[in-house]
Amino acid sequence: MPPFLAHLADRRVLRVRPGAHYLLASDGFWACDDPLAFTGRWPALCAGKTAAQAVSALFDDFLSQPPKGLHSDNITMLALRFDAAFTVPGG
């Protein structure tokens, strides 16, 4: 992480776990009345899927059941899933 970002509370280095999905989503996903209720479905929607399948499932869910109070915004998502063969350097 660049030193000029390290002091910010919402930025940190994560130790990744094999088989876990890591989602980076733009603020369009949070611009609704209850973002935690909306995103609470995500673990079940991602379970047993590749990263590409998980993103498709999340966008399909988003389009079929838009969250209440959604404000139009840029909606972007990137999903990463590290398989068991992935090793963390130095870890």
Summary of the structure (lengths in Angstrom):
residues: 91
radius of gyration: 15.1
end to end distance: 16.6
largest distance: 44.6
contacts: 187
relative contact order: 0.27
helix: 34%
strand: 11%
